[in-house]
């Protein structure tokens, strides 16, 4: 095995499975509110609009704190900052179980306590996902990023494939110890984040130059390769943090990500309620809800690898988003449960297939603090769809009595993302440099197409 292959295998094995586990827990704590709603909405007197607003307001707080958090991560190091993020969000995720108690002691309504805790959870978690993406850009040369981000982001659908049935089962604990099932769900699913916070602090390594678990020649090769790629990007244009955040290409990628996230979160928060309407138990709902996400796990890995193999990004994003929008739109007109789930599973392929490829785009022209700021800006702006999607779904459900029009709204948001990626301008100087080799003869992909 040559030096490059040996080095990247060790880095992959050391970092990727652990980061997948961390993001699995993060995403589960972010969206388990969708399963809790099967009992919580009735228990606390929430309408669909109130639930959608509370589920989505997480992302408003996320928006305001995302960029500052990622810049602090770049300053203090991923190890310390990600550990801090996980510990604080674990505390707040557990606090969701005590909404009625907090409301009673403060004199606030259940809804306002729900909104407040979701805001605080957004503040606590801000910076986690873009921080990990930034960390991956430090460790993986450009030609590996499509597949690596795909592996990492597979935790999103995986959290529902595994977490859906678990969440459904936890709801069965209703009445145990004088607590309702939705309260047990929040408490139990918060514990892993608290425990992993300590593991992150002692396990993660901030940069390749600090990786004493690599042999010296492996460490030197990786440091040199990353320095070569960074030098190339900055020879074209070295962005400041402000320039990166305001760069038209960054804003265009944020719009693409907005369209993708609208389909993702709008569906994620309400899919358990859509499935429960088929007449299923909570446990059955957990298993059926996981089907589109099982397809998503496969698409994230295979579509990201295919994008790397073809060294093409733009059409991989556009095609996947079109599949997502088409599947969601088709599901809106189907009443048969089997056909509706088939359409939503097709949508799942597109929703989750496009996400890792989107994140290869900013890393192709940003580096250093500009990359941290630019990636955070894309994530924070794109995640505003996490408010738009759920709130639109809830409002439309209350207005029309059904989910069909809301699903069409999500499909429309996905098509906005398609239009943005097809109109995205790529400077020819940023294209992949075919045939460029490093000192060991390995091909260096300097930028995504």
DRENDO-915609 format. One record per residue (C-alpha): residue number from 1; residue in three letters; x, y, z. Coordinates in pm, 1 decimal, m for minus. Example, Ala and Ser with C-alpha at 12.3 -4.5 7.8 and 13.67 -1.06 7.14 Angstrom:
DRENDO-915609
NODE    i   aa         x         y         z
NODE    1  ALA    1230.0    m450.0     780.0
NODE    2  SER    1367.0    m106.0     714.0
***
This chain:
DRENDO-915609
NODE    i   aa         x         y         z
NODE    1  UNK       0.0       0.0       0.0
NODE    2  UNK     148.8     335.0    m105.2
NODE    3  UNK     197.3     627.7     132.0
NODE    4  UNK    m117.1     818.3      27.6
NODE    5  UNK    m346.1     517.4      50.6
NODE    6  UNK    m202.0     411.4     385.7
NODE    7  UNK    m228.9     761.0     532.3
NODE    8  UNK    m584.0     825.6     418.1
NODE    9  UNK    m701.4     484.5     537.7
NODE   10  UNK    m569.0     556.4     887.7
NODE   11  UNK    m725.8     902.6     893.1
NODE   12  UNK   m1057.0     763.3     765.4
NODE   13  UNK   m1070.3     488.3    1027.0
NODE   14  UNK    m966.8     720.7    1309.0
NODE   15  UNK   m1204.3    1010.5    1241.3
NODE   16  UNK   m1502.7     921.2    1025.3
NODE   17  UNK   m1681.6     650.8    1232.0
NODE   18  UNK   m1650.8     862.3    1546.5
NODE   19  UNK   m1777.8    1178.0    1375.8
NODE   20  UNK   m2068.8     980.7    1229.3
NODE   21  UNK   m2160.6     871.7    1581.6
NODE   22  UNK   m2146.4    1230.6    1708.2
NODE   23  UNK   m2363.6    1363.3    1427.5
NODE   24  UNK   m2605.1    1072.8    1466.7
NODE   25  UNK   m2667.3    1184.0    1826.2
NODE   26  UNK   m2685.1    1552.6    1726.6
NODE   27  UNK   m2941.2    1496.8    1455.2
NODE   28  UNK   m3147.0    1260.9    1669.2
NODE   29  UNK   m3171.7    1525.2    1943.5
NODE   30  UNK   m3259.6    1789.3    1683.6
NODE   31  UNK   m3549.4    1606.7    1516.1
NODE   32  UNK   m3681.7    1370.1    1785.7
NODE   33  UNK   m3936.8    1645.7    1848.3
NODE   34  UNK   m4121.9    1500.3    1546.7
NODE   35  UNK   m4178.3    1172.3    1730.5
NODE   36  UNK   m4243.1    1342.7    2064.7
NODE   37  UNK   m4521.5    1536.0    1889.9
NODE   38  UNK   m4725.8    1216.3    1857.4
NODE   39  UNK   m4801.7    1252.0    2230.8
NODE   40  UNK   m4667.0    1594.8    2326.6
NODE   41  UNK   m4895.1    1804.6    2105.2
NODE   42  UNK   m5210.6    1668.0    2265.5
NODE   43  UNK   m5063.1    1669.6    2617.5
NODE   44  UNK   m4949.3    2033.1    2595.5
NODE   45  UNK   m5230.7    2165.8    2376.1
NODE   46  UNK   m5022.6    2248.0    2065.8
NODE   47  UNK   m5182.7    2308.1    1723.8
NODE   48  UNK   m4993.7    2207.1    1408.6
NODE   49  UNK   m4890.4    2571.8    1357.8
NODE   50  UNK   m4762.4    2603.0    1714.0
NODE   51  UNK   m4564.9    2281.2    1679.6
NODE   52  UNK   m4423.2    2379.2    1340.3
NODE   53  UNK   m4318.6    2720.5    1472.1
NODE   54  UNK   m4150.1    2569.8    1778.9
NODE   55  UNK   m3977.0    2297.1    1579.3
NODE   56  UNK   m3847.2    2550.6    1328.6
NODE   57  UNK   m3749.7    2836.3    1560.0
NODE   58  UNK   m3445.3    2627.6    1654.9
NODE   59  UNK   m3298.4    2736.7    1321.1
NODE   60  UNK   m3350.4    3108.9    1378.3
NODE   61  UNK   m3119.4    3092.4    1680.6
NODE   62  UNK   m2891.2    2862.4    1481.1
NODE   63  UNK   m2872.1    3129.1    1210.6
NODE   64  UNK   m2752.8    3409.2    1439.5
NODE   65  UNK   m2492.7    3204.8    1628.4
NODE   66  UNK   m2358.0    2980.1    1352.6
NODE   67  UNK   m2083.3    3201.6    1209.0
NODE   68  UNK   m1950.7    3327.3    1548.4
NODE   69  UNK   m1944.1    2970.2    1678.5
NODE   70  UNK   m1749.4    2839.5    1379.8
NODE   71  UNK   m1496.9    3122.9    1400.8
NODE   72  UNK   m1445.7    3038.6    1768.9
NODE   73  UNK   m1394.4    2675.5    1669.6
NODE   74  UNK   m1123.7    2780.2    1424.0
NODE   75  UNK    m960.5    2985.4    1700.0
NODE   76  UNK    m981.7    2741.5    1992.6
NODE   77  UNK    m972.3    2410.9    1804.6
NODE   78  UNK   m1239.4    2155.6    1716.3
NODE   79  UNK   m1166.7    1929.7    2011.3
NODE   80  UNK   m1252.9    2184.6    2280.4
NODE   81  UNK   m1533.1    2362.8    2098.2
NODE   82  UNK   m1722.5    2055.6    1976.9
NODE   83  UNK   m1704.6    1905.4    2327.5
NODE   84  UNK   m1858.0    2227.1    2463.9
NODE   85  UNK   m2131.6    2220.6    2202.8
NODE   86  UNK   m2227.8    1860.4    2275.7
NODE   87  UNK   m2241.6    1908.8    2651.8
NODE   88  UNK   m2463.5    2218.2    2639.8
NODE   89  UNK   m2704.0    2075.4    2383.1
NODE   90  UNK   m2731.4    1754.0    2588.2
NODE   91  UNK   m2842.8    1953.7    2891.4
NODE   92  UNK   m3102.1    2148.3    2691.6
NODE   93  UNK   m3228.3    1841.8    2504.5
NODE   94  UNK   m3299.9    1677.6    2840.0
NODE   95  UNK   m3472.5    1994.7    2965.4
NODE   96  UNK   m3738.5    1949.6    2695.4
NODE   97  UNK   m3885.7    1673.7    2913.2
NODE   98  UNK   m3971.7    1929.9    3180.5
NODE   99  UNK   m4171.6    2177.5    2969.8
NODE  100  UNK   m4488.9    2156.4    3183.7
NODE  101  UNK   m4290.5    2187.3    3508.5
NODE  102  UNK   m4097.2    2490.8    3381.4
NODE  103  UNK   m4421.2    2647.3    3259.3
NODE  104  UNK   m4585.9    2596.4    3595.6
NODE  105  UNK   m4295.1    2742.8    3791.2
NODE  106  UNK   m4247.7    3046.2    3565.0
NODE  107  UNK   m4609.4    3124.1    3487.9
NODE  108  UNK   m4543.8    3098.5    3113.9
NODE  109  UNK   m4754.1    2892.6    2874.8
NODE  110  UNK   m4635.0    2549.9    2759.6
NODE  111  UNK   m4593.8    2693.1    2409.3
NODE  112  UNK   m4362.3    2974.8    2518.0
NODE  113  UNK   m4146.3    2736.0    2720.9
NODE  114  UNK   m4130.6    2504.7    2419.2
NODE  115  UNK   m4025.8    2793.7    2194.4
NODE  116  UNK   m3766.7    2913.9    2447.7
NODE  117  UNK   m3603.1    2573.6    2488.7
NODE  118  UNK   m3589.7    2520.9    2112.8
NODE  119  UNK   m3419.7    2861.6    2075.9
NODE  120  UNK   m3162.9    2774.0    2343.1
NODE  121  UNK   m3102.5    2436.5    2180.4
NODE  122  UNK   m3030.0    2617.3    1852.0
NODE  123  UNK   m2782.0    2848.0    2028.5
NODE  124  UNK   m2611.1    2551.7    2195.2
NODE  125  UNK   m2580.4    2342.5    1879.6
NODE  126  UNK   m2480.2    2629.9    1649.2
NODE  127  UNK   m2144.0    2559.7    1490.5
NODE  128  UNK   m2149.4    2182.3    1530.9
NODE  129  UNK   m2222.1    2075.3    1174.6
NODE  130  UNK   m2015.6    2341.0     991.8
NODE  131  UNK   m1743.0    2285.4    1249.2
NODE  132  UNK   m1724.3    1920.2    1151.1
NODE  133  UNK   m1728.7    2008.9     780.0
NODE  134  UNK   m1443.3    2254.1     841.5
NODE  135  UNK   m1255.8    1987.2    1038.0
NODE  136  UNK   m1293.1    1743.1     747.3
NODE  137  UNK   m1146.9    1999.8     505.1
NODE  138  UNK    m836.2    2011.8     727.9
NODE  139  UNK    m791.1    1635.6     719.1
NODE  140  UNK    m904.4    1523.7     373.8
NODE  141  UNK    m764.5    1643.4      38.2
NODE  142  UNK   m1023.6    1763.6    m213.2
NODE  143  UNK   m1057.5    1441.4    m411.4
NODE  144  UNK   m1175.3    1253.6     m99.9
NODE  145  UNK   m1431.5    1504.2      23.5
NODE  146  UNK   m1741.7    1395.6    m166.8
NODE  147  UNK   m1730.4    1043.0     m26.0
NODE  148  UNK   m1612.5    1148.1     320.5
NODE  149  UNK   m1886.7    1408.2     364.2
NODE  150  UNK   m2129.7    1146.4     231.5
NODE  151  UNK   m2017.6     896.0     495.3
NODE  152  UNK   m2042.8    1160.0     767.4
NODE  153  UNK   m2381.2    1294.0     660.9
NODE  154  UNK   m2521.7     942.7     633.1
NODE  155  UNK   m2578.0     994.7    1005.6
NODE  156  UNK   m2878.0    1215.8     911.2
NODE  157  UNK   m3096.9     943.5     757.9
NODE  158  UNK   m2935.3     679.5     981.2
NODE  159  UNK   m3055.7     869.4    1287.7
NODE  160  UNK   m3412.3     806.9    1172.7
NODE  161  UNK   m3355.5     453.5    1043.0
NODE  162  UNK   m3229.4     352.6    1386.9
NODE  163  UNK   m3373.0     633.6    1596.9
NODE  164  UNK   m3725.1     611.3    1452.9
NODE  165  UNK   m3805.1     267.2    1594.0
NODE  166  UNK   m3621.4     355.3    1917.6
NODE  167  UNK   m3822.6     675.4    1954.5
NODE  168  UNK   m4143.1     486.6    1884.0
NODE  169  UNK   m4050.5     230.0    2149.0
NODE  170  UNK   m3965.0     499.3    2406.2
NODE  171  UNK   m4313.2     644.2    2361.5
NODE  172  UNK   m4439.3     308.5    2490.5
NODE  173  UNK   m4293.0     400.3    2832.7
NODE  174  UNK   m4593.1     627.4    2884.3
NODE  175  UNK   m4686.0     635.3    3253.5
NODE  176  UNK   m4364.1     476.2    3380.1
NODE  177  UNK   m4239.4     658.2    3690.2
NODE  178  UNK   m4520.8     908.5    3662.8
NODE  179  UNK   m4382.6    1047.5    3335.1
NODE  180  UNK   m4524.8    1043.8    2984.8
NODE  181  UNK   m4357.6     862.9    2695.9
NODE  182  UNK   m4254.9    1181.3    2517.0
NODE  183  UNK   m4072.8    1295.7    2833.2
NODE  184  UNK   m3879.2     968.6    2855.2
NODE  185  UNK   m3787.6    1009.6    2487.4
NODE  186  UNK   m3624.6    1349.1    2547.5
NODE  187  UNK   m3441.4    1236.6    2863.4
NODE  188  UNK   m3300.8     909.4    2736.6
NODE  189  UNK   m3192.5    1042.9    2396.1
NODE  190  UNK   m3005.8    1334.0    2561.3
NODE  191  UNK   m2773.4    1109.4    2764.4
NODE  192  UNK   m2541.2    1000.7    2476.4
NODE  193  UNK   m2459.5    1365.7    2390.8
NODE  194  UNK   m2349.9    1433.9    2748.5
NODE  195  UNK   m2127.7    1125.1    2756.6
NODE  196  UNK   m1976.4    1185.2    2411.1
NODE  197  UNK   m1880.4    1542.2    2505.0
NODE  198  UNK   m1605.7    1403.1    2729.8
NODE  199  UNK   m1493.9    1149.1    2469.6
NODE  200  UNK   m1463.4    1423.5    2205.0
NODE  201  UNK   m1234.4    1627.5    2428.3
NODE  202  UNK    m983.7    1345.4    2471.0
NODE  203  UNK   m1018.2    1170.1    2133.2
NODE  204  UNK   m1030.2    1430.7    1856.0
NODE  205  UNK    m716.6    1586.0    1705.3
NODE  206  UNK    m742.4    1940.8    1575.3
NODE  207  UNK    m499.4    1930.4    1281.7
NODE  208  UNK    m283.4    1680.0    1089.5
NODE  209  UNK      32.7    1838.8    1230.6
NODE  210  UNK     m84.7    1727.9    1578.8
NODE  211  UNK    m162.7    1369.9    1473.9
NODE  212  UNK      89.6    1168.0    1672.7
NODE  213  UNK    m115.0     856.2    1592.4
NODE  214  UNK      18.8     886.1    1234.3
NODE  215  UNK     371.1     781.5    1143.7
NODE  216  UNK     601.3    1077.7    1076.8
NODE  217  UNK     614.4    1016.4     701.1
NODE  218  UNK     234.3     987.3     690.2
NODE  219  UNK     190.0    1306.5     890.2
NODE  220  UNK     439.7    1494.9     674.2
NODE  221  UNK     272.7    1376.8     353.9
NODE  222  UNK     m72.7    1490.6     468.0
NODE  223  UNK      49.8    1828.9     596.1
NODE  224  UNK     232.0    1890.4     266.9
NODE  225  UNK     m62.2    1782.3      51.7
NODE  226  UNK    m303.0    2010.6     234.7
NODE  227  UNK     m53.5    2298.3     216.0
NODE  228  UNK     m24.9    2248.8    m163.4
NODE  229  UNK    m401.4    2261.2    m210.3
NODE  230  UNK    m440.8    2563.3      15.5
NODE  231  UNK    m162.4    2744.7    m170.5
NODE  232  UNK    m336.0    2676.4    m501.1
NODE  233  UNK    m672.8    2807.7    m379.4
NODE  234  UNK    m514.7    3120.7    m234.9
NODE  235  UNK    m309.4    3180.5    m549.5
NODE  236  UNK    m638.8    3219.1    m734.3
NODE  237  UNK    m793.0    3437.2    m463.5
NODE  238  UNK    m731.4    3452.3     m88.7
NODE  239  UNK   m1062.2    3547.4      71.6
NODE  240  UNK   m1097.7    3730.2     400.7
NODE  241  UNK   m1371.3    3610.4     635.8
NODE  242  UNK   m1592.4    3906.8     538.7
NODE  243  UNK   m1533.1    3849.9     166.4
NODE  244  UNK   m1615.1    3481.0     205.0
NODE  245  UNK   m1944.0    3547.0     385.0
NODE  246  UNK   m2054.9    3806.0     126.3
NODE  247  UNK   m1920.4    3621.8    m178.2
NODE  248  UNK   m2196.2    3568.7    m440.9
NODE  249  UNK   m2096.7    3205.0    m485.1
NODE  250  UNK   m2124.7    3145.8    m111.5
NODE  251  UNK   m2470.8    3304.6    m112.8
NODE  252  UNK   m2571.7    3095.5    m415.8
NODE  253  UNK   m2462.4    2775.5    m242.0
NODE  254  UNK   m2660.7    2887.4      64.4
NODE  255  UNK   m2972.5    2916.3    m156.0
NODE  256  UNK   m2911.5    2565.8    m292.2
NODE  257  UNK   m2874.9    2436.3      61.2
NODE  258  UNK   m3192.8    2622.7     161.2
NODE  259  UNK   m3389.7    2433.4    m103.3
NODE  260  UNK   m3244.8    2100.8       6.6
NODE  261  UNK   m3310.1    2168.7     374.1
NODE  262  UNK   m3668.2    2281.0     315.8
NODE  263  UNK   m3747.3    1937.6     173.2
NODE  264  UNK   m3551.1    1764.8     449.6
NODE  265  UNK   m3674.9    1938.4     763.9
NODE  266  UNK   m4028.8    2005.4     645.0
NODE  267  UNK   m4065.5    1633.0     595.2
NODE  268  UNK   m3863.0    1519.8     897.3
NODE  269  UNK   m4069.5    1704.9    1157.9
NODE  270  UNK   m4408.8    1602.7    1013.7
NODE  271  UNK   m4346.2    1259.1     859.7
NODE  272  UNK   m4425.8    1074.7    1185.6
NODE  273  UNK   m4765.3    1249.4    1194.7
NODE  274  UNK   m4828.2    1172.9     825.3
NODE  275  UNK   m4746.0     805.9     882.9
NODE  276  UNK   m4942.2     781.9    1208.6
NODE  277  UNK   m5251.5     889.8    1011.7
NODE  278  UNK   m5230.5     554.9     827.9
NODE  279  UNK   m5376.6     405.5    1146.6
NODE  280  UNK   m5051.7     265.5    1288.7
NODE  281  UNK   m4927.1     234.4    1646.4
NODE  282  UNK   m4639.3     453.1    1764.4
NODE  283  UNK   m4394.1     164.2    1728.8
NODE  284  UNK   m4518.0      80.9    1377.7
NODE  285  UNK   m4495.8     449.7    1290.5
NODE  286  UNK   m4129.8     447.9    1394.0
NODE  287  UNK   m4048.3     161.3    1158.1
NODE  288  UNK   m4246.7     291.1     859.0
NODE  289  UNK   m4109.0     644.5     900.1
NODE  290  UNK   m3757.4     503.4     871.4
NODE  291  UNK   m3809.3     372.5     514.9
NODE  292  UNK   m3725.3     692.9     317.6
NODE  293  UNK   m3423.7     739.6     543.1
NODE  294  UNK   m3296.7     387.0     478.4
NODE  295  UNK   m3295.6     476.4     108.9
NODE  296  UNK   m3122.3     802.7     205.1
NODE  297  UNK   m2834.5     620.1     376.8
NODE  298  UNK   m2762.4     434.5      53.8
NODE  299  UNK   m2791.8     741.9    m166.9
NODE  300  UNK   m2562.6     953.7      51.5
NODE  301  UNK   m2281.0     702.7      26.1
NODE  302  UNK   m2325.2     598.0    m337.3
NODE  303  UNK   m2406.1     942.1    m482.2
NODE  304  UNK   m2113.0    1104.2    m301.3
NODE  305  UNK   m1875.8     834.3    m428.3
NODE  306  UNK   m2015.1     868.4    m780.4
NODE  307  UNK   m1956.9    1244.4    m769.3
NODE  308  UNK   m1594.9    1187.6    m662.4
NODE  309  UNK   m1540.3     926.7    m931.4
NODE  310  UNK   m1674.5    1153.0   m1206.5
NODE  311  UNK   m1513.4    1465.3   m1050.7
NODE  312  UNK   m1843.2    1644.5   m1112.2
NODE  313  UNK   m2057.0    1831.1    m857.3
NODE  314  UNK   m2309.1    2065.6   m1020.6
NODE  315  UNK   m2526.3    1810.7   m1199.9
NODE  316  UNK   m2502.6    1565.7    m912.8
NODE  317  UNK   m2667.1    1827.4    m690.0
NODE  318  UNK   m2926.1    1931.8    m950.5
NODE  319  UNK   m3038.1    1579.8   m1042.8
NODE  320  UNK   m3068.9    1471.3    m680.0
NODE  321  UNK   m3273.9    1782.2    m591.0
NODE  322  UNK   m3504.8    1722.2    m887.6
NODE  323  UNK   m3565.0    1366.5    m767.7
NODE  324  UNK   m3637.9    1500.2    m417.7
NODE  325  UNK   m3887.9    1758.8    m542.7
NODE  326  UNK   m4054.4    1512.1    m778.9
NODE  327  UNK   m4097.5    1244.6    m513.4
NODE  328  UNK   m4245.2    1487.8    m260.7
NODE  329  UNK   m4480.9    1638.7    m519.2
NODE  330  UNK   m4599.8    1293.0    m625.7
NODE  331  UNK   m4666.2    1192.8    m263.8
NODE  332  UNK   m4897.5    1493.3    m220.2
NODE  333  UNK   m5147.1    1343.4    m466.6
NODE  334  UNK   m5139.8     986.8    m333.6
NODE  335  UNK   m5376.1     855.5     m66.7
NODE  336  UNK   m5270.0     490.8     m76.4
NODE  337  UNK   m5019.9     444.2     210.8
NODE  338  UNK   m4793.0     207.4      14.3
NODE  339  UNK   m4774.0     432.8    m291.7
NODE  340  UNK   m4723.7     741.0     m74.0
NODE  341  UNK   m4429.2     578.0     104.9
NODE  342  UNK   m4278.4     465.8    m228.1
NODE  343  UNK   m4293.2     826.4    m352.7
NODE  344  UNK   m4142.4     956.4     m27.5
NODE  345  UNK   m3867.5     693.0     m42.6
NODE  346  UNK   m3778.8     811.9    m393.8
NODE  347  UNK   m3772.5    1162.6    m251.1
NODE  348  UNK   m3543.6    1036.7      25.3
NODE  349  UNK   m3290.0     926.9    m235.3
NODE  350  UNK   m3276.9    1278.2    m377.1
NODE  351  UNK   m3291.9    1469.8     m47.5
NODE  352  UNK   m3001.2    1288.1     109.8
NODE  353  UNK   m2804.1    1224.5    m209.0
NODE  354  UNK   m2756.8    1595.5    m279.4
NODE  355  UNK   m2645.8    1702.1      70.6
NODE  356  UNK   m2285.8    1572.7      80.1
NODE  357  UNK   m2214.6    1691.8    m273.9
NODE  358  UNK   m2330.5    2044.5    m186.9
NODE  359  UNK   m2057.9    2059.8      77.8
NODE  360  UNK   m1780.5    1993.9    m173.9
NODE  361  UNK   m1858.9    2329.1    m339.4
NODE  362  UNK   m1734.0    2585.0     m80.7
NODE  363  UNK   m1421.7    2383.7       2.0
NODE  364  UNK   m1313.4    2417.1    m361.5
NODE  365  UNK   m1237.5    2790.9    m331.1
NODE  366  UNK   m1220.2    2876.5      42.4
NODE  367  UNK    m955.6    2793.5     301.7
NODE  368  UNK    m852.4    2876.7     658.5
NODE  369  UNK   m1065.3    3121.6     857.0
NODE  370  UNK   m1246.9    3217.3     534.1
NODE  371  UNK   m1353.0    2853.9     494.4
NODE  372  UNK   m1475.7    2842.6     854.2
NODE  373  UNK   m1676.6    3162.0     805.0
NODE  374  UNK   m1802.8    3076.0     456.8
NODE  375  UNK   m1910.6    2724.5     549.4
NODE  376  UNK   m2086.4    2855.5     859.5
NODE  377  UNK   m2260.8    3126.1     653.0
NODE  378  UNK   m2387.0    2867.3     404.2
NODE  379  UNK   m2507.5    2642.2     682.8
NODE  380  UNK   m2676.3    2918.2     882.0
NODE  381  UNK   m2851.2    3074.0     580.4
NODE  382  UNK   m2946.0    2735.7     436.3
NODE  383  UNK   m3078.4    2618.1     770.6
NODE  384  UNK   m3330.5    2902.6     777.2
NODE  385  UNK   m3525.9    2651.6     568.9
NODE  386  UNK   m3545.6    2450.1     889.7
NODE  387  UNK   m3779.6    2724.0    1011.7
NODE  388  UNK   m3957.2    2783.9     682.3
NODE  389  UNK   m4031.5    2416.8     604.2
NODE  390  UNK   m4186.2    2305.8     936.4
NODE  391  UNK   m4372.6    2633.8     994.5
NODE  392  UNK   m4517.1    2630.0     642.1
NODE  393  UNK   m4621.9    2266.2     684.3
NODE  394  UNK   m4791.5    2339.5    1019.0
NODE  395  UNK   m4967.5    2655.0     899.1
NODE  396  UNK   m5092.8    2488.0     580.9
NODE  397  UNK   m5208.9    2183.3     779.7
NODE  398  UNK   m5415.5    2405.0    1012.1
NODE  399  UNK   m5551.7    2603.9     715.8
NODE  400  UNK   m5641.7    2312.4     486.6
NODE  401  UNK   m5682.2    2017.8     722.5
NODE  402  UNK   m5430.6    1807.0     530.0
NODE  403  UNK   m5062.2    1779.5     436.9
NODE  404  UNK   m5097.1    1775.3      55.1
NODE  405  UNK   m5055.8    2148.0     m11.5
NODE  406  UNK   m4768.1    2164.3     237.9
NODE  407  UNK   m4586.9    1885.7      54.7
NODE  408  UNK   m4624.2    2076.4    m273.5
NODE  409  UNK   m4476.4    2381.8    m101.4
NODE  410  UNK   m4171.4    2177.0       2.5
NODE  411  UNK   m4134.7    2043.7    m353.1
NODE  412  UNK   m4137.5    2402.8    m481.7
NODE  413  UNK   m3858.4    2496.8    m242.0
NODE  414  UNK   m3655.9    2205.4    m374.6
NODE  415  UNK   m3698.4    2333.7    m731.4
NODE  416  UNK   m3568.7    2675.2    m620.6
NODE  417  UNK   m3251.8    2491.6    m518.1
NODE  418  UNK   m3237.1    2323.7    m859.7
NODE  419  UNK   m3259.3    2660.7   m1034.3
NODE  420  UNK   m2986.5    2804.3    m811.6
NODE  421  UNK   m2739.7    2523.5    m878.4
NODE  422  UNK   m2800.6    2533.7   m1254.7
NODE  423  UNK   m2737.8    2908.9   m1255.2
NODE  424  UNK   m2432.6    2883.6   m1028.2
NODE  425  UNK   m2131.7    3036.7   m1202.1
NODE  426  UNK   m1802.1    2851.6   m1181.9
NODE  427  UNK   m1480.2    3033.0   m1267.0
NODE  428  UNK   m1278.7    2815.5   m1504.0
NODE  429  UNK    m972.0    2869.1   m1286.7
NODE  430  UNK   m1152.2    2675.9   m1011.7
NODE  431  UNK   m1208.0    2363.6   m1217.2
NODE  432  UNK   m1036.1    2037.3   m1140.9
NODE  433  UNK    m674.9    2033.0   m1250.4
NODE  434  UNK    m655.4    1702.7   m1432.7
NODE  435  UNK    m326.2    1529.5   m1442.0
NODE  436  UNK    m167.4    1728.6   m1158.4
NODE  437  UNK      37.8    1502.1    m935.2
NODE  438  UNK     206.7    1537.7    m601.1
NODE  439  UNK     552.8    1417.3    m511.0
NODE  440  UNK     426.4    1063.3    m464.2
NODE  441  UNK     255.9    1052.6    m801.6
NODE  442  UNK     m96.4    1083.9    m670.2
NODE  443  UNK    m352.7    1293.0    m853.6
NODE  444  UNK    m445.6    1615.8    m676.1
NODE  445  UNK    m799.9    1741.2    m724.2
NODE  446  UNK    m766.0    2111.6    m647.3
NODE  447  UNK   m1130.9    2201.7    m676.8
NODE  448  UNK   m1475.7    2063.8    m740.5
NODE  449  UNK   m1631.5    2114.5   m1076.0
***
